[in-house]
Amino acid sequence: MNENLFASFIAPTILGLPAAVLIILFPPLLIPTSKYLINNRLITTQQWLIKLTSKQMMTMHNTKGRTWSLMLVSLIIFIATTNLLGLLPHSFTPTTQLSMNLAMAIPLWAGAVIMGFRSKIKNALAHFLPQGTPTPLIPMLVIIETISLLIQPMALAVRLTANITAGHLLMHLIGSATLAMSTINLPSTLIIFTTLILLTILEIAVALIQAYVFTLLVSLYLHDNT
């Protein structure tokens, strides 16, 4: 295999123009919609999953926080479909790009924090200084809490990027090993191929879990500021 290990993470181009935007817009087109009064099984299952996810994430929020429900549900659907499409052969996964994940994390985090400072500024400022802190430690704790607040969107983006990238690299390495062993030892090839199938199932689960974790953490940031 002479293919570069990181070739699948390079942003694709069409006639020299970046195609990442078209790929990002593609997943929403796969979500089925219905124009009929009675939905089929696929639409019914889709609506049930959306209601279940929305209910689980919005239960802890107040009325102001629940205004974000449409955005959060759209976010988890987008990340999940993008991650799953990236598991197809010869495909590109936008969520392996740190720049894209930061573009999702920073505005959502900033919106939640700004809402917190606007609606309940005393509680927002109280997070920077826990009650009962000794006076000599006040400047240090304020600095630490400020850094921890500012690093939240970076942690969101890096977590998603690292998990998706690591899974893709591992699948690529095991797939290459399967092809290399196919002409040498058939029993070993079957064992490695079985491992590849199990890893693919695991990656499908990871794609869905990471979408849920990303959205849940944004929801928790929103809950802390509303």
Secondary structure, DSSP 8 states (H G I E B T S, - for coil): --S-TTGGGS--EETTEE-HHHHHHSGGGGS----SSS--HHHHHHHHHHHHHHHHHHTT--TTGGGGHHHHHHHHHHHHHHHHHTTSTT---GGG-HHHHHHHHHHHHHHHHHHHHHH-HHHHHHTTS-TT--GGGHHHHHHHHHHHHHTHHHHHHHHHHHHHHHHHHHHHHHHHHHHHHTTT-HHHHHHHHHHHHHHHHHHHHHHHHHHHHHHHHHHHHHHHT-
